[in-house]
């Protein structure tokens, strides 16, 4: 029985080489794009991703590359990016019995040791690679004991709570498909994540901030949230500090995630 369980896990996380493109929007308005590539590399996987966002108050871009083990366990990751013209780099790798995150931003070097967890994903904001790794681990291990490495401030590693919701429907390049739906709670926020039956990332929504990342050619039918319709404005006495000139304001700019 034990050998059979190991075999099933290996099948669940088998990842063919693939390249995917995504669109990024806020409140239905296109603000950027992202790409993701997975390549088998011996007993491991090479992954690359990048994203760019250009909008009022936020000009963000990053490129990322790294290696995952045969069971999608995080081995190393390197991120280079800019936020509103300020460059930053983040590196993470296994160092002895723990992870070591190295951050360079605002002319400061920060080295942060982090606890090692076998089912860890590197999870910057708007990064399809981290979400894809989460989906693969979730499929293999029933969404249990998955952790997120957060490259913010000095770096942290936090547990993820992944709830399986009812399946939905959609179209991909015009063809009807069934869609898995998950609600992910991590680092004080919530992400609605949608995948194919084969656990390929199709869409993710940061509903509080109004951001979404959507696989090119994919349409959720009907949408979980009306992404194409901006939310109503707050009451007049609550607008100060949340809106300017009638336009929703982006979240405070942070270093690449």
C-alpha atoms as a printed R data frame, in Angstrom:
    type eleno elety resid chain resno       x      y       z
1   ATOM     1    CA   UNK     A     1   0.000  0.000   0.000
2   ATOM     2    CA   UNK     A     2   2.821  2.388   0.842
3   ATOM     3    CA   UNK     A     3   4.486  1.840  -2.535
4   ATOM     4    CA   UNK     A     4   1.179  2.456  -4.283
5   ATOM     5    CA   UNK     A     5   0.739  5.792  -2.476
6   ATOM     6    CA   UNK     A     6   4.214  6.917  -3.531
7   ATOM     7    CA   UNK     A     7   3.447  5.954  -7.120
8   ATOM     8    CA   UNK     A     8   0.222  7.965  -7.107
9   ATOM     9    CA   UNK     A     9   2.028 11.023  -5.771
10  ATOM    10    CA   UNK     A    10   4.645 10.765  -8.509
11  ATOM    11    CA   UNK     A    11   1.907 10.652 -11.152
12  ATOM    12    CA   UNK     A    12   0.049 13.594  -9.628
13  ATOM    13    CA   UNK     A    13   3.010 15.952  -9.800
14  ATOM    14    CA   UNK     A    14   4.426 14.932 -13.175
15  ATOM    15    CA   UNK     A    15   4.782 18.196 -15.082
16  ATOM    16    CA   UNK     A    16   5.384 18.299 -18.823
17  ATOM    17    CA   UNK     A    17   7.373 21.127 -20.338
18  ATOM    18    CA   UNK     A    18   5.013 23.990 -21.009
19  ATOM    19    CA   UNK     A    19   4.940 27.742 -21.618
20  ATOM    20    CA   UNK     A    20   1.952 29.845 -20.651
21  ATOM    21    CA   UNK     A    21   0.962 33.493 -20.964
22  ATOM    22    CA   UNK     A    22  -1.300 35.473 -18.632
23  ATOM    23    CA   UNK     A    23  -3.014 38.854 -18.550
24  ATOM    24    CA   UNK     A    24  -3.114 40.970 -15.373
25  ATOM    25    CA   UNK     A    25  -6.006 43.325 -14.663
26  ATOM    26    CA   UNK     A    26  -7.366 45.492 -11.884
27  ATOM    27    CA   UNK     A    27 -11.123 46.028 -11.694
28  ATOM    28    CA   UNK     A    28 -11.420 44.817 -15.269
29  ATOM    29    CA   UNK     A    29  -8.781 47.153 -16.706
30  ATOM    30    CA   UNK     A    30  -5.691 45.600 -18.253
31  ATOM    31    CA   UNK     A    31  -2.576 46.669 -16.339
32  ATOM    32    CA   UNK     A    32   0.047 44.079 -17.281
33  ATOM    33    CA   UNK     A    33   1.048 40.571 -18.287
34  ATOM    34    CA   UNK     A    34   2.985 37.550 -17.059
35  ATOM    35    CA   UNK     A    35   4.535 34.354 -18.420
36  ATOM    36    CA   UNK     A    36   5.438 30.980 -16.959
37  ATOM    37    CA   UNK     A    37   7.647 28.141 -18.243
38  ATOM    38    CA   UNK     A    38   8.289 24.691 -16.738
39  ATOM    39    CA   UNK     A    39  11.021 22.429 -18.135
40  ATOM    40    CA   UNK     A    40  12.033 18.950 -16.965
41  ATOM    41    CA   UNK     A    41  15.698 19.004 -15.980
42  ATOM    42    CA   UNK     A    42  16.850 15.513 -15.013
43  ATOM    43    CA   UNK     A    43  15.229 14.649 -11.684
44  ATOM    44    CA   UNK     A    44  14.206 18.278 -11.128
45  ATOM    45    CA   UNK     A    45  12.322 21.075 -12.849
46  ATOM    46    CA   UNK     A    46  13.618 24.409 -14.113
47  ATOM    47    CA   UNK     A    47  11.056 27.185 -13.876
48  ATOM    48    CA   UNK     A    48  11.033 30.749 -15.117
49  ATOM    49    CA   UNK     A    49   8.405 33.434 -14.827
50  ATOM    50    CA   UNK     A    50   8.094 37.156 -15.254
51  ATOM    51    CA   UNK     A    51   5.486 39.838 -14.777
52  ATOM    52    CA   UNK     A    52   5.062 43.541 -15.448
53  ATOM    53    CA   UNK     A    53   2.422 45.998 -14.239
54  ATOM    54    CA   UNK     A    54   2.063 49.610 -15.310
55  ATOM    55    CA   UNK     A    55  -0.655 51.700 -13.692
56  ATOM    56    CA   UNK     A    56  -1.173 54.875 -11.726
57  ATOM    57    CA   UNK     A    57   1.054 54.724  -8.654
58  ATOM    58    CA   UNK     A    58   2.621 51.362  -9.458
59  ATOM    59    CA   UNK     A    59   5.223 50.411 -12.030
60  ATOM    60    CA   UNK     A    60   6.395 46.887 -11.213
61  ATOM    61    CA   UNK     A    61   8.381 44.295 -13.118
62  ATOM    62    CA   UNK     A    62  10.275 41.158 -12.182
63  ATOM    63    CA   UNK     A    63  11.883 38.085 -13.675
64  ATOM    64    CA   UNK     A    64  12.344 34.870 -11.727
65  ATOM    65    CA   UNK     A    65  14.115 31.573 -12.236
66  ATOM    66    CA   UNK     A    66  14.663 28.553 -10.053
67  ATOM    67    CA   UNK     A    67  14.678 24.819  -9.485
68  ATOM    68    CA   UNK     A    68  12.154 22.447  -7.951
69  ATOM    69    CA   UNK     A    69  12.847 18.867  -6.938
70  ATOM    70    CA   UNK     A    70  11.122 15.797  -8.358
71  ATOM    71    CA   UNK     A    71   8.247 16.274  -5.901
72  ATOM    72    CA   UNK     A    72   7.962 20.038  -6.610
73  ATOM    73    CA   UNK     A    73   9.918 20.794  -3.437
74  ATOM    74    CA   UNK     A    74  11.593 24.197  -3.569
75  ATOM    75    CA   UNK     A    75  15.356 23.988  -4.041
76  ATOM    76    CA   UNK     A    76  16.364 27.487  -5.106
77  ATOM    77    CA   UNK     A    77  14.882 30.671  -6.523
78  ATOM    78    CA   UNK     A    78  16.248 33.964  -7.808
79  ATOM    79    CA   UNK     A    79  14.120 37.072  -8.424
80  ATOM    80    CA   UNK     A    80  15.246 40.363  -9.980
81  ATOM    81    CA   UNK     A    81  12.843 43.250 -10.190
82  ATOM    82    CA   UNK     A    82  11.950 46.895  -9.890
83  ATOM    83    CA   UNK     A    83   9.183 48.762  -8.088
84  ATOM    84    CA   UNK     A    84   8.615 52.328  -9.233
85  ATOM    85    CA   UNK     A    85  12.177 52.489 -10.514
86  ATOM    86    CA   UNK     A    86  13.822 51.014  -7.417
87  ATOM    87    CA   UNK     A    87  15.685 47.756  -8.119
88  ATOM    88    CA   UNK     A    88  15.685 44.779  -5.795
89  ATOM    89    CA   UNK     A    89  16.873 41.180  -5.845
90  ATOM    90    CA   UNK     A    90  15.775 38.184  -3.775
91  ATOM    91    CA   UNK     A    91  17.451 34.798  -3.623
92  ATOM    92    CA   UNK     A    92  16.350 31.707  -1.684
93  ATOM    93    CA   UNK     A    93  17.935 28.297  -1.405
94  ATOM    94    CA   UNK     A    94  18.329 25.323   0.906
95  ATOM    95    CA   UNK     A    95  21.188 25.887   3.328
96  ATOM    96    CA   UNK     A    96  21.789 22.943   5.644
97  ATOM    97    CA   UNK     A    97  18.504 22.085   7.329
98  ATOM    98    CA   UNK     A    98  16.821 25.394   6.532
99  ATOM    99    CA   UNK     A    99  16.172 27.928   3.808
100 ATOM   100    CA   UNK     A   100  18.253 31.084   3.500
101 ATOM   101    CA   UNK     A   101  16.682 34.149   1.903
102 ATOM   102    CA   UNK     A   102  18.992 36.917   0.694
103 ATOM   103    CA   UNK     A   103  17.415 40.282  -0.090
104 ATOM   104    CA   UNK     A   104  19.044 43.363  -1.576
105 ATOM   105    CA   UNK     A   105  16.836 46.452  -1.703
106 ATOM   106    CA   UNK     A   106  17.203 50.138  -0.918
107 ATOM   107    CA   UNK     A   107  20.986 49.683  -0.748
108 ATOM   108    CA   UNK     A   108  20.618 47.173   2.090
109 ATOM   109    CA   UNK     A   109  21.584 43.489   2.275
110 ATOM   110    CA   UNK     A   110  19.389 41.257   4.423
111 ATOM   111    CA   UNK     A   111  20.024 37.561   5.105
112 ATOM   112    CA   UNK     A   112  17.126 35.729   6.734
113 ATOM   113    CA   UNK     A   113  17.192 32.053   7.778
114 ATOM   114    CA   UNK     A   114  13.789 30.383   7.424
115 ATOM   115    CA   UNK     A   115  12.473 27.046   8.658
116 ATOM   116    CA   UNK     A   116  12.551 24.266   6.083
117 ATOM   117    CA   UNK     A   117   9.237 22.712   5.038
118 ATOM   118    CA   UNK     A   118   9.223 20.090   2.295
119 ATOM   119    CA   UNK     A   119   6.066 21.504   0.656
120 ATOM   120    CA   UNK     A   120   7.090 25.128   0.232
121 ATOM   121    CA   UNK     A   121   6.324 27.464  -2.674
122 ATOM   122    CA   UNK     A   122   8.048 30.751  -3.418
123 ATOM   123    CA   UNK     A   123   5.117 33.179  -3.620
124 ATOM   124    CA   UNK     A   124   5.644 36.736  -4.877
125 ATOM   125    CA   UNK     A   125   2.549 38.750  -5.783
126 ATOM   126    CA   UNK     A   126   1.291 38.252  -9.349
127 ATOM   127    CA   UNK     A   127   3.665 35.332  -9.931
128 ATOM   128    CA   UNK     A   128   2.099 32.411 -11.847
129 ATOM   129    CA   UNK     A   129   5.005 30.104 -10.929
130 ATOM   130    CA   UNK     A   130   4.241 30.132  -7.212
131 ATOM   131    CA   UNK     A   131   0.530 29.566  -7.785
132 ATOM   132    CA   UNK     A   132   1.250 26.729 -10.226
133 ATOM   133    CA   UNK     A   133   3.583 25.028  -7.741
134 ATOM   134    CA   UNK     A   134   0.887 25.337  -5.069
135 ATOM   135    CA   UNK     A   135  -1.656 23.656  -7.351
136 ATOM   136    CA   UNK     A   136   0.692 20.756  -8.117
137 ATOM   137    CA   UNK     A   137   1.521 20.210  -4.454
138 ATOM   138    CA   UNK     A   138  -2.141 20.514  -3.532
139 ATOM   139    CA   UNK     A   139  -3.140 17.859  -6.054
140 ATOM   140    CA   UNK     A   140  -0.451 15.488  -4.810
141 ATOM   141    CA   UNK     A   141  -0.942 15.989  -1.072
142 ATOM   142    CA   UNK     A   142  -4.639 16.882  -0.743
143 ATOM   143    CA   UNK     A   143  -3.796 20.542  -0.026
144 ATOM   144    CA   UNK     A   144  -2.207 19.588   3.312
145 ATOM   145    CA   UNK     A   145   0.877 21.110   4.980
146 ATOM   146    CA   UNK     A   146   1.761 23.545   2.183
147 ATOM   147    CA   UNK     A   147   3.777 26.632   3.094
148 ATOM   148    CA   UNK     A   148   4.474 29.910   1.320
149 ATOM   149    CA   UNK     A   149   7.816 31.692   1.292
150 ATOM   150    CA   UNK     A   150   6.979 35.405   1.179
151 ATOM   151    CA   UNK     A   151   9.745 37.686  -0.211
152 ATOM   152    CA   UNK     A   152   8.530 40.853   1.542
153 ATOM   153    CA   UNK     A   153  10.396 43.028   4.037
154 ATOM   154    CA   UNK     A   154  12.949 40.669   5.644
155 ATOM   155    CA   UNK     A   155  11.287 37.499   4.316
156 ATOM   156    CA   UNK     A   156   9.031 34.950   6.013
157 ATOM   157    CA   UNK     A   157   7.558 31.496   5.621
158 ATOM   158    CA   UNK     A   158   3.892 30.999   6.530
159 ATOM   159    CA   UNK     A   159   1.294 28.195   6.293
160 ATOM   160    CA   UNK     A   160  -1.283 28.190   3.518
161 ATOM   161    CA   UNK     A   161  -4.925 27.231   4.074
162 ATOM   162    CA   UNK     A   162  -6.415 25.848   0.866
163 ATOM   163    CA   UNK     A   163 -10.148 25.169   0.770
164 ATOM   164    CA   UNK     A   164 -11.639 23.165  -2.087
165 ATOM   165    CA   UNK     A   165 -14.787 24.805  -3.467
166 ATOM   166    CA   UNK     A   166 -17.358 23.482  -5.923
167 ATOM   167    CA   UNK     A   167 -16.107 22.937  -9.469
168 ATOM   168    CA   UNK     A   168 -17.038 25.557 -12.029
169 ATOM   169    CA   UNK     A   169 -17.109 25.786 -15.827
170 ATOM   170    CA   UNK     A   170 -15.203 27.772 -18.392
171 ATOM   171    CA   UNK     A   171 -13.786 27.894 -21.888
172 ATOM   172    CA   UNK     A   172 -10.159 27.722 -22.969
173 ATOM   173    CA   UNK     A   173  -9.481 28.873 -26.514
174 ATOM   174    CA   UNK     A   174 -13.171 28.383 -27.216
175 ATOM   175    CA   UNK     A   175 -13.394 24.809 -25.881
176 ATOM   176    CA   UNK     A   176 -15.565 24.001 -22.885
177 ATOM   177    CA   UNK     A   177 -13.694 22.760 -19.786
178 ATOM   178    CA   UNK     A   178 -14.447 21.953 -16.165
179 ATOM   179    CA   UNK     A   179 -12.608 24.112 -13.640
180 ATOM   180    CA   UNK     A   180 -11.393 23.421 -10.105
181 ATOM   181    CA   UNK     A   181 -11.862 26.288  -7.639
182 ATOM   182    CA   UNK     A   182  -9.857 26.891  -4.449
183 ATOM   183    CA   UNK     A   183  -9.947 29.612  -1.815
184 ATOM   184    CA   UNK     A   184  -6.431 30.218  -0.511
185 ATOM   185    CA   UNK     A   185  -5.730 32.079   2.730
186 ATOM   186    CA   UNK     A   186  -2.108 33.141   3.135
187 ATOM   187    CA   UNK     A   187  -0.223 35.898   4.923
188 ATOM   188    CA   UNK     A   188  -3.425 37.681   5.960
189 ATOM   189    CA   UNK     A   189  -4.928 37.750   2.453
190 ATOM   190    CA   UNK     A   190  -7.221 35.643   0.292
191 ATOM   191    CA   UNK     A   191  -6.742 34.452  -3.289
192 ATOM   192    CA   UNK     A   192  -9.416 32.732  -5.374
193 ATOM   193    CA   UNK     A   193  -7.559 30.256  -7.605
194 ATOM   194    CA   UNK     A   194  -8.957 28.370 -10.596
195 ATOM   195    CA   UNK     A   195  -7.273 25.470 -12.390
196 ATOM   196    CA   UNK     A   196  -7.877 22.848 -15.051
197 ATOM   197    CA   UNK     A   197  -8.630 19.255 -14.088
198 ATOM   198    CA   UNK     A   198  -4.898 18.623 -14.643
199 ATOM   199    CA   UNK     A   199  -4.025 21.333 -12.070
200 ATOM   200    CA   UNK     A   200  -2.828 23.900 -14.607
201 ATOM   201    CA   UNK     A   201  -3.277 27.486 -13.437
202 ATOM   202    CA   UNK     A   202  -6.080 29.273 -15.290
203 ATOM   203    CA   UNK     A   203  -6.973 32.256 -13.135
204 ATOM   204    CA   UNK     A   204  -6.310 33.866  -9.735
205 ATOM   205    CA   UNK     A   205  -8.190 36.756  -8.124
206 ATOM   206    CA   UNK     A   206  -7.037 38.982  -5.289
207 ATOM   207    CA   UNK     A   207 -10.594 40.101  -4.652
208 ATOM   208    CA   UNK     A   208  -9.900 42.678  -1.942
209 ATOM   209    CA   UNK     A   209  -7.484 44.587  -4.187
210 ATOM   210    CA   UNK     A   210  -9.404 43.926  -7.416
211 ATOM   211    CA   UNK     A   211  -6.435 42.303  -9.187
212 ATOM   212    CA   UNK     A   212  -6.694 39.195 -11.366
213 ATOM   213    CA   UNK     A   213  -4.266 37.116 -13.410
214 ATOM   214    CA   UNK     A   214  -5.898 35.141 -16.223
215 ATOM   215    CA   UNK     A   215  -4.476 32.565 -18.631
216 ATOM   216    CA   UNK     A   216  -4.712 33.901 -22.172
217 ATOM   217    CA   UNK     A   217  -7.727 32.379 -23.907
218 ATOM   218    CA   UNK     A   218  -9.493 31.390 -20.674
219 ATOM   219    CA   UNK     A   219 -12.954 32.615 -19.659
220 ATOM   220    CA   UNK     A   220 -14.681 31.547 -16.455
221 ATOM   221    CA   UNK     A   221 -18.408 31.109 -17.121
222 ATOM   222    CA   UNK     A   222 -20.031 32.679 -15.273
223 ATOM   223    CA   UNK     A   223 -17.272 34.680 -13.573
224 ATOM   224    CA   UNK     A   224 -16.831 34.141  -9.831
225 ATOM   225    CA   UNK     A   225 -16.727 37.902  -9.444
226 ATOM   226    CA   UNK     A   226 -17.680 40.570 -12.028
227 ATOM   227    CA   UNK     A   227 -14.059 41.312 -12.921
228 ATOM   228    CA   UNK     A   228 -15.130 43.562 -15.786
229 ATOM   229    CA   UNK     A   229 -17.178 45.841 -13.517
230 ATOM   230    CA   UNK     A   230 -15.358 48.160 -11.114
231 ATOM   231    CA   UNK     A   231 -16.746 48.136  -7.566
232 ATOM   232    CA   UNK     A   232 -19.096 50.986  -6.548
233 ATOM   233    CA   UNK     A   233 -17.453 53.996  -4.893
234 ATOM   234    CA   UNK     A   234 -17.533 54.193  -1.090
235 ATOM   235    CA   UNK     A   235 -19.782 56.722   0.674
236 ATOM   236    CA   UNK     A   236 -18.761 60.329   0.235
237 ATOM   237    CA   UNK     A   237 -17.410 60.664   3.773
238 ATOM   238    CA   UNK     A   238 -15.203 57.593   3.341
239 ATOM   239    CA   UNK     A   239 -13.593 58.526   0.023
240 ATOM   240    CA   UNK     A   240 -10.697 60.494   1.443
241 ATOM   241    CA   UNK     A   241  -7.575 58.356   1.431
242 ATOM   242    CA   UNK     A   242  -9.113 55.637  -0.732
243 ATOM   243    CA   UNK     A   243  -9.822 57.394  -4.012
244 ATOM   244    CA   UNK     A   244  -8.413 60.258  -5.996
245 ATOM   245    CA   UNK     A   245 -10.124 61.877  -8.970
246 ATOM   246    CA   UNK     A   246 -12.734 59.124  -8.815
247 ATOM   247    CA   UNK     A   247 -10.240 56.349  -9.600
248 ATOM   248    CA   UNK     A   248  -9.471 53.342  -7.351
249 ATOM   249    CA   UNK     A   249  -5.962 53.638  -5.957
250 ATOM   250    CA   UNK     A   250  -3.449 50.759  -6.110
251 ATOM   251    CA   UNK     A   251  -2.071 49.226  -2.918
252 ATOM   252    CA   UNK     A   252   1.108 50.809  -1.514
253 ATOM   253    CA   UNK     A   253   4.079 49.900  -3.668
254 ATOM   254    CA   UNK     A   254   6.302 47.212  -2.153
255 ATOM   255    CA   UNK     A   255   9.549 45.613  -3.111
256 ATOM   256    CA   UNK     A   256   9.222 42.760  -5.664
257 ATOM   257    CA   UNK     A   257   7.457 39.901  -3.955
